[in-house]
Amino acid sequence: MKVQIRYFASVREALDTSGETVDTGAATLAALRDELIARGGAYAAALARGKAVRMALDQAMSDEAAALREGCEVAFFPPVTGG
């Protein structure tokens, strides 16, 4: 299935892109993250397990168990703080 991925803040800077469309077999956000990590390089570093990365599915904060569907939008970003 095809999904639209958006990257924000330090994740976007590390990957040098704001987004991409990918064809994935991943059923969940966790599986998609693992597929991206498996690319190695900057993807492995920016999205590594144990690294604080937040995820949203169709513009709603989601946990890694959230199910993907054709055409959905996934966003990856670091936690943010305000002042």
C-alpha positions, 0 to 999 in steps of 0.5 A: 500500500502507498502511504505519505510520510512527513518528517518534521524538525530534527528528523527532517534535518537529519533525513534532508527531506520533508517527506516522501510517498512509500510503498509499504507492506507494514500494517502498523506504525511500528512496522513502518518505522522498522522498515525505515530504520532498515534503510540504514544510514540517516534513517537508522540514526533519526528513527532508532528505537530508544530515540524519542520520536513521536508519530501521528497518523492522519494528523492525530497523535498515535501510538505504534500499534495504530493500523496503517491504511492505503493513502494515509499520512504518517508524520515523524517528529521529535517531542517538542517543548514550549516556553 
